[in-house]
Amino acid sequence: MKNIARSLLEKAKRGRYAIPAFNISTLEQIRVVAEAAKKLKAPVIIETSEGEAGLITYEAASAAVSAWQ
């Protein structure tokens, strides 16, 4: 994953555009962000914090992102 993120960020830097990062705490938020990104054919970063890991685990977040890619 780190290599994919690095590649996306390097491409964005060369292209002089930003990749938005969304801090999520529910599966619904992941779904909405993933669906919008897919519709717009735009990369996004989905992140969660240690505090939010109590609401949604990293494993669940990762599985949801994979499901909606």
Wavefront OBJ file of the C-alpha trace (Angstrom):
o trace
v 0.000 0.000 0.000
v 2.794 2.439 0.771
v 4.199 2.068 -2.747
v 0.779 2.683 -4.298
v 0.249 5.793 -2.163
v 3.741 7.064 -2.926
v 3.192 6.561 -6.655
v -0.153 8.402 -6.547
v 1.322 11.277 -4.571
v 4.312 11.590 -6.896
v 1.982 11.641 -9.926
v -0.165 14.314 -8.266
v 2.903 16.404 -7.497
v 4.086 16.220 -11.113
v 0.565 17.040 -12.309
v 0.226 19.843 -9.759
v -3.033 18.590 -8.244
v -4.109 17.442 -4.796
v -5.431 14.105 -3.625
v -8.033 14.606 -0.906
v -7.822 12.612 2.319
v -11.004 11.685 4.169
v -10.917 10.730 7.838
v -13.629 8.117 8.320
v -15.225 6.413 11.285
v -18.032 4.344 9.693
v -18.492 1.909 6.838
v -21.105 4.247 5.358
v -18.523 7.032 5.101
v -16.135 4.692 3.309
v -18.866 3.664 0.875
v -19.806 7.261 0.025
v -16.201 8.375 -0.488
v -15.352 5.277 -2.557
v -18.446 5.640 -4.747
v -17.738 9.338 -5.398
v -14.087 8.621 -6.214
v -15.082 5.853 -8.607
v -17.692 8.054 -10.318
v -15.175 10.892 -10.715
v -12.325 8.499 -11.598
v -10.254 10.316 -9.003
v -7.883 8.958 -6.374
v -8.627 9.579 -2.705
v -6.945 8.705 0.552
v -9.148 7.104 3.183
v -7.708 7.334 6.648
v -8.701 6.613 10.208
v -7.166 7.556 13.520
v -6.293 5.507 16.569
v -9.339 6.913 18.344
v -11.641 5.953 15.510
v -10.179 2.460 15.441
v -12.498 1.809 18.387
v -15.434 2.528 16.073
v -14.126 0.722 13.005
v -11.091 -1.537 12.922
v -8.321 -1.075 10.385
v -9.131 -4.517 8.994
v -12.812 -3.650 8.495
v -11.904 -0.329 6.867
v -9.432 -2.027 4.528
v -11.939 -4.720 3.564
v -14.615 -2.094 2.859
v -12.270 -0.052 0.664
v -11.346 -3.181 -1.285
v -15.002 -4.089 -1.719
v -15.954 -0.678 -3.123
v -12.946 -0.082 -5.386
l 1 2 3 4 5 6 7 8 9 10 11 12 13 14 15 16 17 18 19 20 21 22 23 24 25 26 27 28 29 30 31 32 33 34 35 36 37 38 39 40 41 42 43 44 45 46 47 48 49 50 51 52 53 54 55 56 57 58 59 60 61 62 63 64 65 66 67 68 69
